[in-house]
Amino acid sequence: MATRDRNEFLESDEQTLTVPKSCLPHFPERTAIIDALRGSRTKDLCVEKAAFLSWVDFTLEHADEIWETEVTEDGTLFHYITFFSSGNEAPAFSVEVFGTEETLWVNNFGLILCEADLVTLRLGRLVYSRALEWQRETLVRKLNDRALTNYDQGHLEKARELIDVAIRYSGQSSAYLFNNRGLICWKMGKIDEAKQDFLESIRLDNNNGDPYFNIGLIYFDEANYTLALHYLRKAVEIDPNDSQFLTELGHLYLEMDREEEAMALFRQAFQSDPDDAQVDFHLGHYFLYKKRDPKHAVKYYEKGLKKDPEDQFALADLAVAHWIRGNRRKASIIYKILQRRGQLMPYTMSRLVYLNAQMGNYENALKFYRKALSQPELFEPEWLHYNAAVVYAKTGMSKQALDILVLAVKEGGEAVVQKAMTETALQGLTTTPSFRKLMKIAARRRNR
């Protein structure tokens, strides 16, 4: 087809192009072909040139090398080459292509059995090499893997440095790298940069649900439910069987008081991956904090912890749920388990501040509060500060309590003020002029 189009183009009255003479050697004879292909199946092999037409399209799509051989005023002569072995040597198959600004067509094709003929074709400018591309891609993937290892270990600056180098080497195949750099930036607290990287990843590959999911979670954290819904829905649309996508979209629906749609998504997530404990944990969180139903929360947390017994978040919330239900013994057992953990997450520290405050272990509560403050990122800082303020108030340190309550109100606004008004330990503070100033801070925050 390509050869016929070429002939028709060259024979048209308007054609004034001068096509360079073919650089390919004469098509070899049958005995030479069979001798060169000895390692292949040669029985009943048709070795007429026309029999190799089917090789043309394959070589154009899967070339091992592309060489720019000759440049004229009218166009450029290229040679697409595929090799029969991994040594990148003869025998090989070559398709000769002539191209102009408007079009490309096949000028000739043939088998290259002689190494000297192959050397002649490779005297021009190397445009593409599969071997070099493989080396480059291997390097990029190693850099990406090292970046993710440093990310997991908390070495975020090193992770960012490595992923930046990987992106520079990657050319146009870097959609997954931008997604990974977005994760690193997100963890570093560089939210705007993270958003830009996730959007660039989507631009390069809009069929991958991960960057949609990640930027959706950022908007979810920011309580921008409109954009969160847009991106999380898109992630589920791309991969409707991903239980994590389904679960987080369900979580968003719960926050938007769309319980029926949320439960449908959770059921779908269960069917997709019955072993995914996060579905149970999200339901436990929903019943504990949204529905104020610790009994059902305990049920789902315990179900999920059978699947993933190491999850700190779930253990901490299960302890809280048991404490609220009045099961002090179980709450204390879980608390001791968490205390023995070597590295506590910010979420866990925040919950342990609350638990110790409730159990009357005020010294331990403040110890975990100070430890949480040393972390690069606080979890729910308004309630972390609020619980610490309650502890200070209960231990008679009213000034410290008020100072910390200011931090809580600045983070959480009117919700913190309303809760403080009902907290017995803070009653002595809520009638002071300083607390009335806090109420004004909350009002200004709400107006903004």
N, C-alpha and C positions, 0 to 999 in steps of 0.2 A: 504493500500500500504506500509506504513512504517513498519507495523508488519510483512508483508510477506518478505520484504527486510531483516528485522532482522533475521527471521528464516532461509532464504537462506544463510545469512552471517555466522550464527552460525553453520550451517550444512556443510559448505564447509570443504574440507580436510585440508586446510591450517589454519583453525581457531583454535587458542590455547587460546583465551581470556576467562577469567572467569568473567561472568556477575553477579553482586550482585543480591541477591534475592530481588524480588519486595517488596517495603515498603508499597504499597497501600493495604488497607483492601479489603476483599472479596466484590465483587460487590453486592450491597444491593438487597433485595427482592422487588417485585412489590409494596406491601402494604407500605413498608418503604419509597420507592421513592415517591409514590403518597402523602403520609402523609407529607413528607418534602417539596414537591412542591405545597402545598395546595394553595399558593397565585398565582400560575401560572395556565395556562390552562392545565388541566390533562385529560379532556375527550378525549377518543380515543387515549391517549398517549401510544406509544409503549415503553416499559421500558426494553426490552432485551438489553444486553450489546452492541450487534452489532448495535443497533439503534443509539448509541451515537458516532459511528465512525466519523460522520461529525463534531462533536464537537472538535475532536483532532486538526485538522488544525487551526480552529479558536483560540483555546487556545494557540497553539504554536505561532501564529502571534500576539495575543492580550492578552497575559498573564497579570494578575494584579500583580502577584509576581512570581519570579523565585528563587528557593532555591537549593543550592548545598548541597546534603544530605550525600553523601558518596564518598570518594576518595580512589581508589585502585591502584595497580600497572598498571592495564590494562586500567583504564579510570575513569570517574567521573559520578556519578548518580545525575541527576537534577530532580526537580519537578516543572513543570509549572502549575500555579493555576489561575483559574478565579472564581470570587465570584458571587453569584446570587443577592447580595444586596450590598449597599454601606458601610456596616458595616465591611467588610473583615472578615466574620465569616462563619461557616457552615450554609447551604449547600454550597458546592463548587464542581468544576470539576477539576481534576488533570490529567496531562499527565506526565508519568515517562519516562525520556530520559536518555539513556546511551551514553556517548561520549568518543571518543578517539581523538588523534591528527589528525587522518585522516577523521573521520566521526562521525555522530550522528544518532541514530535510536530510535524509540519508543519502550520502554521495556514493558510498560503497561499503562492503563488508567482506570479511574473510577470516580464514584461519591463519594464525601466525605460528609456524612450526620451527622457524629458525631464530635463534637467539639474536643474531645480527639484525634481522628485520625488526625484532621487538625493540632493540636498542635504538634504531633509527626513529621509530615512532615516539620514543620517550626522550627525544632530544629537545623538545619544546618546553613550554611552561606547564608545570604540574598544577592543575586546577583543583583536583580532588584525589584523595587517596584513602581508601577504606582502612588500610592498615594504620595510617597516621590518625585518622578519625577515631579508630578504636583506642589507640594510645591516649589520645586527648580525652576521650570519654572515660577511660579507665582512671586517668588522673583526676578528672572532675569528680567521679564517684568516690574515690578515696578521700578527696578533700571534704566532700559532703559528709561521708561517714565519720571522719574525724571531727568535723564541726558538730554533728549531732551527739557524738560521744562527750565532747566538752560541754554541750548544752545540758545533757543529762547529769553531768557532774557539777553543774553550776558555774563552770568557767565561761561566762558569757562573752567576755571581751575576746578571748581566744576563739570561741565559736564564731563570733561575728567576723573576725579577721580571716578565718579559714573559708567561711562561706562567701565572703567578698572575692577572694582569689578564685574560688570555684566558678562564680558567676562570670568573672572576667574571661576565664578560659572556655566557658561553655558555649559561646555563640548564641544561636537561636533555640537551643534545646534546653533552656533553663527554667521552664515553668515550675518544675518541682523545687528548684533551688530558691526561687523567689518565695515560694510558699514556706520553705524551711527558714529562710532569713526572716520572714515575717514572724515566725514563731519565736525566733531568737530575740528580735526587737521587742516583741510583745512582753517576753519575760524580763527584758531589760527596762521595761517601763516606757519605751519609745513607741507610744501607741500610734501616732500619726505615721511614722515610718513603717510600722507593721501593716497598717491599712494600705499604704501605697504598694508595699510588696505583695500583699494578697491580691490587690486589684491587678497588678502587673502579671501575676501568675494566672489569673483568670483571663486576661487579654491574650496570653500566649497559648493557653489551653483551657477553653471554656467547657471541656467535657470531664474535668476532674472536680469532684465535689469537695475536696479538702479545703482549698482556699475560700470557697463560698461558706463552708462550715466555720472556719476560723474567724473570718471577718464578721460573720453572723454572731459568734460568741462575744466578740468585742462590743458590738452594738448592744447585745443582751446585757453585758456588764454595765454599759453606760445607760441602761434603761431606755434606749432608743428602740422601742419594740417594733416600730414600723419597719426600719431597716433590718433589724434582727430577723423579723418574720420573712422579709424578702429573701435574704441570703440563706437562711436555714431551710426555707421551702425549696429553694433552688438546689441545695445540696441533696435533699431527699428526692427531688425530681430526677437528679442525675443517678443516684444510687439508692433506690427505695428499699434495698435489703440491708443497708448499713444500720445496725442497731444503735450505734452512737448518734448518727444523724437523727434517727427517729426519736431517740430518747430526749435529746436536747430540744428538738422542736416541740415534743410533748411537754417538756419542762416550761418552755416559753408559753405554751397555751395555758398551762396551769397559772402562771403569773398573770396572764391576761384574763383569768377567770373563765376560760373556755374549757371546762373540765371534760365535757363529753368528747371533744376532739382530741384532747390530751390522752384520755384513756384508750381511745381507738389506736393512737400511735403507740402507746405502751404495749397494747396487745400485739400489734404488728411487730414491735421490737422483740417481744418474747418469742413469737413464732420464728422470726428471722434468726435469733441467737438465744436459745433458752439458757445458755451458760453466762450470759452477760449480766454481771451483778449490778451494773450501773442502773439498769431499769428499776431494780428493787430499791436501790439507794435513793433514786429520785422520788419514788413514791413514798419512801420513809420520810424524806425531807419535806415533801408536800404535806403529809398528814401531821408531822410534828410542828411545823412552823406556819403553815397556811391554814390548816383545818383545826389546829390545836387538839389533835387527837393522838396522844402518845401511845395508846393501846395499839392502834393500827400501825403507827410508826415502828413500834418494837417488832411487830410481825414482819414487816417488809425488811427492816434492817437485819434481823436475824436470818431471814431467808437469803438475803444477798451475801451476808458474811459466811454462809456455808459454801458459797461459790468462790468468794475472795476474802479469806479470813484476815488478810494483812491490811485491808483498807483503813487508814487512820481516820479519815473523815467519818466513815460509817460507824466505827467504834466510838468515836467521840460523841456523835449524835445519839447513838444507842445508850450511852451512859447518861446523857441529858434526859432522854425519854424515860429511862428507868427511874431517874431521880424525881422527875415530875410526877410519875405514877406512884411515888412513895416507896419504891423498891430500892432502899438505900444500900442494901448489901450488894446487889448486882451492879449498881452504879459504882460502888467502891472497888469491886473486883476489876471492872473494866478500866477504871482510873489507874489502878496499880499496873495493869498491863501496859497502858499507854506510857506511864512513867518510866517503864523499863526500856522503851524504844530509844534507840541511839539518836536518831534525828527526827525531830517533830516538825510537821508542816505548820505554816502560819495559821491555817484553819484550826488545826488541833490545839495549838497554843491558846487561841481565842476561846475555844470551848472549855479548856482547862482552867482559864481564868474564871469563867462563869461557874464551873462545877465547884472549884475550891471556895469561891465566894459563898455559894449555897451551902456547902458543907461546913463552913466556919473556919476553913484553913486559910486564914487571911494572908499569912506570910507566904504560903505557897502560891496563892493567887497573884500577889504582887511580883513574886519571882517569875512566874510565867508571863506576866504583863511586861516586865522589863525585857525578858527574852524575846517576846514578840516584837517589841519596839526596835530590837537590834536587827530585825530582818529587813531586807531591801524593799519588801512589799508587805503591807498589812492587809489582813483579811477582815472585811467589814469593820473598818477602823472606828466607826461611830459606836458600835456595841462593845468593841474591845475597850475603848476609853470609858464608856458608860459603866461597864462592870467594874473597872478599876476605881472609878469615882465612888461607886457604891461601897467598895471595900474600904476606901479611905474614910468615908463617912461613918461606916460601922466601927472603925477603930479610933474615932474621935479626931481625925485629922481633917477638919472642915475646910481649911484653906486649900489643902492639896486636892480635896474632893471637888471643890468649886473650880480650881484651875483645870483639872482633868475633864470636868463636865463641859467647860468651855470648848475644849478640843472635840468632845463628842458632838456638841451642838453644831459646831462649824462643819463637821462631816455629815451629820445626819439631819440637822434642822429640826423642824417641828415634831417629827416622830419621836425624837429623843426627849424633847421638852414634855410632850404628853406622857411618855413613860415615866419620866422623873417625877411628874406631879402625883403619880399613883404609888411611887416607891416609898415605903415607910422610912427606910434609912435616910432618905433625902428630904424628909418633911421639914427638918429644921433649916434647910437651905432654900426651899422653894418660896419662903416668905421674905427673903432678904432682897435689898435693892440690887445686889449683884445678880441674883437669879432673874429679876425682872429685866435686867439688861440682856441676859441670855435669851429671853423671850423675844426681845426686839431683834437680836441677831437672827433668830429663827425666822421671824417675819420677813426680814430683809432677804434672807436666803430664798424663802418661798417666792417672794415677788420677783427675784431675778429669774 
